[in-house]
Amino acid sequence: MTKQVTFQASEDFSQALPKQQVNEVAAWVAANPKATIVATGIAEGGLPPYLRRDTGKRADINRTLSQGLTVAEFLTAARPLGGGYTDLVAALVGGYSRSAVGYGSPCVKLVV
């Protein structure tokens, strides 16, 4: 039986500076390259509650979060749209800004 490794945002992670959050997620993903994004607060094909608009690049990037992709697949899909680790961190902490309505309520977790 293999042990399941999960990355979920902690209080300390949520309060860290954005660059520190990105670096921590990037390091975790590098150590766990087969990590899969598991949506916990997004319906399939839906958008996280912290997005104000359902159109545009950011919405397109966030729609992929509920598809059960690996982090590598997500990054490959997000990069042409200008996305990447910042979008993944936003989903892990519940928003792009501490002033976001759902900040602190993660929409995804990373599982190996």
KEKOLPA-745635 format. One record per residue (C-alpha): residue number from 0; x, y, z; residue in three letters. Coordinates in nm, 2 decimals. Each point is the difference from the previous one (the first is absolute). Example, Ala and Ser with C-alpha at 12.3 -4.5 7.8 and 13.67 -1.06 7.14 Angstrom:
residues 2
+-----+--------+--------+--------+------+
! pos !     px !     py !     pz ! code !
+-----+--------+--------+--------+------+
!   0 !   1.23 !  -0.45 !   0.78 !  ala !
!   1 !   0.14 !   0.34 !  -0.07 !  ser !
+-----+--------+--------+--------+------+
end
This chain:
residues 112
+-----+--------+--------+--------+------+
! pos !     px !     py !     pz ! code !
+-----+--------+--------+--------+------+
!   0 !   0.00 !   0.00 !   0.00 !  met !
!   1 !   0.14 !   0.34 !  -0.10 !  thr !
!   2 !  -0.03 !   0.31 !   0.21 !  lys !
!   3 !  -0.20 !   0.28 !  -0.16 !  gln !
!   4 !   0.19 !   0.33 !   0.00 !  val !
!   5 !  -0.21 !   0.31 !   0.00 !  thr !
!   6 !   0.08 !   0.37 !  -0.02 !  phe !
!   7 !  -0.27 !   0.22 !   0.16 !  gln !
!   8 !   0.04 !   0.36 !   0.09 !  ala !
!   9 !   0.06 !   0.06 !   0.37 !  ser !
!  10 !  -0.05 !   0.33 !   0.18 !  glu !
!  11 !   0.37 !   0.08 !  -0.02 !  asp !
!  12 !  -0.01 !  -0.07 !  -0.38 !  phe !
!  13 !  -0.30 !   0.22 !  -0.04 !  ser !
!  14 !   0.17 !   0.29 !   0.18 !  gln !
!  15 !   0.34 !  -0.03 !  -0.19 !  ala !
!  16 !   0.09 !   0.25 !  -0.27 !  leu !
!  17 !  -0.12 !  -0.10 !  -0.35 !  pro !
!  18 !   0.36 !  -0.07 !  -0.12 !  lys !
!  19 !   0.06 !  -0.22 !   0.30 !  gln !
!  20 !  -0.32 !  -0.19 !  -0.07 !  gln !
!  21 !   0.09 !  -0.06 !  -0.36 !  val !
!  22 !   0.35 !  -0.11 !   0.09 !  asn !
!  23 !  -0.13 !  -0.25 !   0.26 !  glu !
!  24 !  -0.25 !  -0.15 !  -0.24 !  val !
!  25 !   0.26 !  -0.02 !  -0.28 !  ala !
!  26 !   0.24 !  -0.18 !   0.24 !  ala !
!  27 !  -0.27 !  -0.24 !   0.12 !  trp !
!  28 !  -0.10 !  -0.08 !  -0.36 !  val !
!  29 !   0.36 !  -0.05 !  -0.10 !  ala !
!  30 !   0.03 !  -0.26 !   0.28 !  ala !
!  31 !  -0.34 !  -0.15 !  -0.09 !  asn !
!  32 !  -0.01 !   0.01 !  -0.38 !  pro !
!  33 !  -0.30 !  -0.23 !  -0.03 !  lys !
!  34 !  -0.23 !   0.23 !   0.21 !  ala !
!  35 !  -0.36 !   0.02 !  -0.11 !  thr !
!  36 !  -0.23 !   0.30 !   0.05 !  ile !
!  37 !  -0.31 !  -0.11 !   0.19 !  val !
!  38 !  -0.28 !   0.25 !   0.01 !  ala !
!  39 !  -0.16 !   0.03 !   0.34 !  thr !
!  40 !  -0.20 !   0.32 !  -0.04 !  gly !
!  41 !  -0.07 !   0.02 !  -0.38 !  ile !
!  42 !  -0.27 !  -0.19 !  -0.19 !  ala !
!  43 !   0.12 !  -0.17 !  -0.32 !  glu !
!  44 !   0.03 !   0.26 !  -0.27 !  gly !
!  45 !  -0.07 !   0.27 !   0.25 !  gly !
!  46 !   0.20 !   0.29 !   0.13 !  leu !
!  47 !   0.14 !   0.07 !   0.35 !  pro !
!  48 !  -0.21 !   0.25 !   0.20 !  pro !
!  49 !   0.27 !   0.26 !   0.01 !  tyr !
!  50 !  -0.02 !   0.08 !  -0.37 !  leu !
!  51 !  -0.23 !   0.30 !  -0.07 !  arg !
!  52 !  -0.04 !  -0.07 !  -0.38 !  arg !
!  53 !  -0.07 !  -0.32 !  -0.18 !  asp !
!  54 !   0.18 !   0.11 !  -0.32 !  thr !
!  55 !   0.36 !   0.08 !  -0.09 !  gly !
!  56 !   0.33 !  -0.17 !   0.04 !  lys !
!  57 !  -0.01 !  -0.03 !   0.38 !  arg !
!  58 !  -0.34 !  -0.18 !  -0.03 !  ala !
!  59 !   0.13 !  -0.23 !  -0.27 !  asp !
!  60 !   0.31 !  -0.09 !   0.21 !  ile !
!  61 !  -0.21 !  -0.07 !   0.31 !  asn !
!  62 !  -0.25 !  -0.22 !  -0.18 !  arg !
!  63 !   0.27 !  -0.25 !  -0.05 !  thr !
!  64 !   0.04 !  -0.04 !   0.38 !  leu !
!  65 !  -0.30 !  -0.23 !   0.03 !  ser !
!  66 !   0.11 !  -0.24 !  -0.28 !  gln !
!  67 !   0.22 !  -0.22 !   0.22 !  gly !
!  68 !   0.32 !   0.09 !  -0.18 !  leu !
!  69 !   0.35 !  -0.05 !   0.13 !  thr !
!  70 !   0.18 !   0.32 !   0.09 !  val !
!  71 !   0.22 !  -0.04 !  -0.31 !  ala !
!  72 !  -0.30 !  -0.02 !  -0.22 !  glu !
!  73 !  -0.16 !   0.30 !   0.16 !  phe !
!  74 !   0.31 !   0.21 !  -0.04 !  leu !
!  75 !   0.03 !  -0.11 !  -0.36 !  thr !
!  76 !  -0.36 !   0.11 !  -0.06 !  ala !
!  77 !   0.03 !   0.32 !   0.20 !  ala !
!  78 !   0.33 !   0.14 !  -0.13 !  arg !
!  79 !  -0.13 !   0.10 !  -0.35 !  pro !
!  80 !  -0.27 !   0.20 !   0.17 !  leu !
!  81 !   0.25 !   0.17 !   0.23 !  gly !
!  82 !  -0.07 !  -0.22 !   0.30 !  gly !
!  83 !   0.20 !  -0.23 !   0.21 !  gly !
!  84 !   0.10 !  -0.04 !   0.37 !  tyr !
!  85 !  -0.17 !   0.32 !   0.10 !  thr !
!  86 !  -0.34 !  -0.14 !  -0.11 !  asp !
!  87 !   0.07 !  -0.33 !   0.18 !  leu !
!  88 !   0.09 !   0.19 !   0.32 !  val !
!  89 !  -0.32 !   0.20 !  -0.03 !  ala !
!  90 !  -0.20 !  -0.32 !  -0.01 !  ala !
!  91 !   0.19 !  -0.14 !   0.30 !  leu !
!  92 !  -0.06 !   0.31 !   0.21 !  val !
!  93 !  -0.35 !   0.11 !  -0.13 !  gly !
!  94 !   0.09 !   0.31 !  -0.20 !  gly !
!  95 !   0.25 !   0.22 !  -0.17 !  tyr !
!  96 !  -0.02 !   0.26 !   0.28 !  ser !
!  97 !  -0.04 !  -0.01 !   0.37 !  arg !
!  98 !  -0.30 !   0.23 !  -0.05 !  ser !
!  99 !  -0.18 !  -0.26 !  -0.22 !  ala !
! 100 !  -0.33 !  -0.12 !   0.15 !  val !
! 101 !   0.11 !  -0.36 !   0.04 !  gly !
! 102 !   0.37 !   0.05 !   0.08 !  tyr !
! 103 !   0.10 !  -0.27 !   0.25 !  gly !
! 104 !  -0.25 !  -0.25 !  -0.14 !  ser !
! 105 !   0.20 !  -0.23 !  -0.25 !  pro !
! 106 !  -0.17 !  -0.12 !  -0.31 !  cys !
! 107 !   0.25 !  -0.27 !  -0.08 !  val !
! 108 !   0.26 !  -0.23 !   0.16 !  lys !
! 109 !   0.30 !  -0.17 !  -0.16 !  leu !
! 110 !   0.02 !  -0.38 !   0.05 !  val !
! 111 !   0.26 !  -0.25 !  -0.10 !  val !
+-----+--------+--------+--------+------+
end
